Amino acid sequence: MKIYADRFPTALRQFVTDVLVVVWVYAAVRAAMWLHDLVQKLAVPGQKLAGAGGGLADNLADASGKVGRVPIVGDELTAPFERAAEAARSMADAGREQQDLVGDLALALAVAVLIFPLGLVLFGWLPLRVRWIRRATAARALRTAPAGRDLLALRALVSQPLGRLTRIDPDVAEAWRRGDDATVEALAALELRGLGLRPGKR
């Protein structure tokens, strides 16, 4: 029972940290999507402008075609309609350009919102997590190796807090140097528990 009591805080910290990272990333993605959708609403006037301009240009072009069939003066009467149709097409192009600009802005802002939180995860949490995984994997392999217990004990002497070490033995370094079996076993177990691993049976 004592083993699990010592081991639980490390395992709990790892679990809570992982959950918080997942929540952090999810919240950042949701915020970026919300901002993207919000900015995209600015494209609505451009959509209406493009639709109205395109429809007006089509109607004017159709009217120009019909007027052009009028005998004698048809060609002269089509010129105003053609100029108006060209202006309407320019208006439609401006509406489409406005939509493209808003789309690019929405994407840029969404990416900008994601850079900081994802950067913290990729360059802050992830390297620490990978380092812990490597240490835990190596310790797990040492746990069953012939000389693994001695190496884990040495690692505990180097890395564990002094308070934990002195609880094993007031003169823990001397006990380790003379090869006290109980001290070496306790040090190895301390190092494994510090990594969130359960000491293995020998």
N, C-alpha and C positions, 0 to 999 in steps of 0.2 A: 504493500500500500504506500509505503514511503517513496518507493521508486516513482510511482505515478504522480504522487504529490509534488515531487521535485521536477518531474518531467512536464507536467501539465502547463505551467506558466510559459515555457518556451513554445510548446505546441500551440497554446492559446494565442500567444503573440503573433506567431506565423499566420495562424488562421485569420485573426482579426485584421492583420495588415493586408493579407491577400484580399479579404472581403472589401476593405476600405479602398484598395486600389481599383478593384472592379467597379465599385460604386462611383469612384472618382472619374474613371474613364467613361462610364455610362453617362454620368451627369454632364461631362464635357461634350460628349457626342450629341446628347439631347440639346444642350445649349447652342451648339453650333448649328444643328438642324433648325432649331427655333429661329435663330437669327437669320439663317438663309431664307427660310420661308417668309419672315417678316420683311426682309429687304426685297424679296421677289414681288411683294405686293406693289412696290413702286413701279413695276413694269406694266401694271394694269392700264394706266393712261396711254402708254405706248402701244399696247395691244388694241385699244379702242381706236387710236389714231391710225394705226396700220390698217385696221379693218375698214374704217370709214373712208380713208384715202383710197384704198384699193377698190372698194365698192363704187365710190364716186368716179374714179378713173374709168372703170368698166362702163358705167352708165353714160359718161360723156363720150367715150369712144363709140359706144353703140349709137348714141344720138348723132355723132359726127358722121357715121356711116350712112345713117338714114338721110341726113341733110345733104350729104354729097350726091345723093341720087336725084336731087332737084335739078331740072334742066337749066342750063345756061349759068345760073348763079350758084350752083351747088358747091363748086370748088372754093369760091370766095366765102361762103357761109360756114364751111367746115373749119376754117383757120381758128376762130375763137374757141370752138369746142376742143380742138386738138391742143391748143395752149392750156386750156383749163384742165384737160385730162393729164397733160404732162405735169402741171402743178399738183394735181391730186396724187399722181404717182410719187412725186417728190415728198409729199406729205406722208404717204404710206412708207416710203423708205426711211424717213426720219423716225417714224414710229417703231420700225423694226430695229433701227440702230439704237434707239433708246432701250428697247428690250434687251438687246445684246449687252449694252453697257451695264444695265441693272443686273443681268445674270452674272457678268464677270465680277461686279462689285459684291454680289451676294456670296459667290464662291470664295473670293479673296477674304472677306470678313469671316466666313466660316472656318477657313483654314487658319486665319490669324488667331481665332478663339481657341483652336485645338492645339496650336504649337506649344503654348506654355504648359498646360496640364499633361499632354502626352510627352513633352520633353522631360518633365519631372519623373514620369514613369520610366521612360527609356534610359535616361542618364542618371537617375537617382535610385529608384527602387530596384529596377531590373538588375543592374550590376551587383547590388548587395544580395539580391535573391539568388543569382547565379553563383556568387561566391559561397553563400551558405550551402547551396546544393552540392557544390564540389567538396566542401569541407565535410558535410554530412555523409556523402558517398564514400569519401576516403576513410572516415572514421568507422563507417559500417563495415568496410573491408578489413580494417585493422582489428575490428572487434573479434574476429575469428582467426586472425593470423597468429602464428606461434609467438612472435615477439610483439604482437600488436598491443597487448596490455601494457607493456613497458613504455612503448612509444606514446600511447594515450596518457599514461601517467606523467610522462615528461612534458607533454603538451599542456596538461592541466597545471603543472607547476609554473609554466611560463605564462599562461593566459588567464587562469581563473583568479577571481578576486581573493585577496589575502584573508578576508574574513572566512570564506568557505574553506580555504586551505587549512587554516588553524583549527577549524572545527574538527577536521580529520585527526590532526595531531598537532600539539603546540610547536613541536620541532619537526614539521612534516618533511622538510628537505633532508634532514639527517636520517629520518626513518626511511625515506626513499633511497638515499645513498647506500644504506646498509641492506637494502633489498627486502625490507619488511613486507611480507606478502599481503597482509591486511591493508597496509597503507597504499601499496601499489594498486591493489584492487579498488580501494576507495577512490583513489585519484583517477583511475581509468573510468570508473563509473561516473564520477563528477564531470569529467570531460564529455562523456556521451550524453549525460542528461543536459549539459549546457547546450548541446546541439539538438536537443529534442529527441534523442534516441534512447531506447531502453538498453541498459547494460545486458550483454548476452551472457548466457551460462557457459562456464568453462567445463 
